[in-house]
Structure formats: structure tokens, C-alpha cells
Amino acid sequence: MIEEEQYERGVARMKELFGEDYTATPMGDDFMDITIGYLFGDIWNRDGLELRERSMITCAVLTALGKELQLKTHLRGALHAGIDRKAVEEMMIHIAHYAGWPTAVNGLRVAREVFEELDT
């Protein structure tokens, strides 16, 4: 059961990462409550890593797993959190050497789609 304080921490972290439009998602209410309260309220608020570091790790893992829809969301969050486009491109170059060239090429394609969407 998600407690109100935990939920509010999650809402604050999601707004910090994604901006005011943090709830734009196809998830159901229970799933969203768990995502906000547990994932963002607890995990994304743990000591030891800054928001930018967690964001880059998340983008790297989503790239390696080929999860394009979630990657798009988290790339927007990374940019909103202050990670610049050059760092995103460097991340993809780094990923290429650990997760494979096609994986990173796909991640870079998704990143450039996000960049283009934000520029229009």
C-alpha cells in the first residue's frame, strides 16, 4: 500500500524529472500509483545517486533493452533534468561498446526523434 507521503515524494520527483505533464501515460490507476509511490517516491529518492545520474542510467538500460517508448519518455526527462544533447549522443557511443552497435544506433535514432519533436 502506497502511503500519502511516499506518493507525494514520487509526484515531486516526477515533476522534477518530467515537468508538470508527468502523468501523461497509458498506465492504469493502480499501476501509476505504484510507479509514483514506490519507484519515484522511494527508489528515485534514495541517497547515493543524483537525479541526472539516475536518469542517464535509466536511459542507458532502456536503450540496451530496446524499450523505445519508455526511452523516449526518459530521454525527455533527461533533457528536462539538464542532461544536454551532446551527453545523450556520447551515452549512445558508450552503449555501443557494451550493448552492441545496432542497439546504440537504435537508441541514437530514438534520441534524434525526441530532439526533433522538441524542436518543432
C-alpha distance (Angstrom), angle and dihedral (degrees) to the residues before:
residue distance angle dihedral
M1 . . .
I2 3.79 . .
E3 3.79 113.4 .
E4 3.80 121.6 -141.0
E5 3.84 94.8 -114.9
Q6 3.80 90.8 49.7
Y7 3.82 90.1 48.5
E8 3.82 92.2 49.3
R9 3.83 91.0 50.6
G10 3.79 87.6 52.4
V11 3.80 93.5 49.2
A12 3.81 90.2 50.0
R13 3.83 92.3 49.6
M14 3.80 92.9 46.7
K15 3.82 91.1 50.3
E16 3.80 88.9 49.3
L17 3.79 90.7 52.2
F18 3.81 103.7 33.2
G19 3.79 104.5 20.5
E20 3.78 125.5 -127.2
D21 3.82 93.2 -39.3
Y22 3.80 93.1 67.6
T23 3.82 95.8 128.6
A24 3.81 96.6 59.0
T25 3.80 94.2 119.4
P26 3.82 138.5 120.1
M27 3.83 92.2 -130.5
G28 3.81 120.9 121.2
D29 3.78 121.5 -110.6
D30 3.83 97.6 -100.0
F31 3.79 92.1 46.2
M32 3.80 91.3 47.8
D33 3.82 91.8 49.0
I34 3.81 90.3 53.2
T35 3.80 91.4 45.3
I36 3.79 92.8 50.4
G37 3.80 97.7 39.8
Y38 3.77 103.6 37.3
L39 3.80 107.0 22.8
F40 3.80 99.1 36.7
G41 3.81 98.8 20.9
D42 3.80 95.4 50.4
I43 3.82 114.0 10.3
W44 3.83 98.1 39.3
N45 3.84 89.1 46.3
R46 3.80 98.5 52.4
D47 3.79 119.2 121.1
G48 3.79 119.0 -109.0
L49 3.81 102.4 57.5
E50 3.78 130.8 56.7
L51 3.80 122.3 -131.6
R52 3.81 91.8 -103.4
E53 3.81 91.7 52.1
R54 3.81 92.9 49.0
S55 3.78 89.2 47.4
M56 3.81 94.0 52.5
I57 3.81 91.8 45.8
T58 3.79 90.2 50.8
C59 3.81 92.1 49.1
A60 3.80 91.2 48.2
V61 3.81 93.0 50.7
L62 3.81 93.1 45.5
T63 3.81 89.1 50.0
A64 3.81 92.0 49.7
L65 3.81 90.8 48.5
G66 3.81 93.2 46.6
K67 3.82 93.6 -123.7
E68 3.80 97.2 154.5
L69 3.82 100.8 173.2
Q70 3.79 93.4 50.0
L71 3.81 90.2 41.9
K72 3.80 90.3 56.5
T73 3.80 90.5 52.5
H74 3.78 93.4 47.2
L75 3.81 93.9 44.4
R76 3.80 88.3 56.3
G77 3.79 87.1 49.7
A78 3.80 91.8 48.7
L79 3.78 91.4 52.4
H80 3.81 90.4 46.3
A81 3.82 88.7 51.1
G82 3.80 90.5 56.6
I83 3.80 102.3 -96.3
D84 3.78 104.3 140.8
R85 3.78 127.1 -136.1
K86 3.80 92.8 -108.2
A87 3.82 89.8 57.6
V88 3.81 90.2 50.3
E89 3.81 90.4 52.2
E90 3.82 91.1 47.1
M91 3.79 89.1 49.9
M92 3.83 89.3 55.9
I93 3.82 91.3 50.0
H94 3.81 89.1 51.5
I95 3.82 92.1 46.7
A96 3.82 90.1 52.8
H97 3.79 90.2 67.6
Y98 3.80 95.2 50.5
A99 3.81 106.0 29.6
G100 3.80 100.0 28.6
W101 3.76 137.0 -89.1
P102 3.83 97.0 -94.3
T103 3.80 90.1 51.0
A104 3.79 92.3 54.2
V105 3.80 92.9 42.8
N106 3.80 88.0 55.1
G107 3.81 90.8 47.2
L108 3.79 91.1 50.3
R109 3.80 90.2 49.5
V110 3.80 90.1 52.9
A111 3.81 90.7 47.0
R112 3.79 91.9 51.4
E113 3.82 89.6 49.5
V114 3.80 88.5 54.3
F115 3.81 91.4 46.9
E116 3.81 90.1 50.7
E117 3.82 92.6 47.9
L118 3.80 90.3 51.2
D119 3.81 91.8 48.5
T120 3.81 94.1 54.8
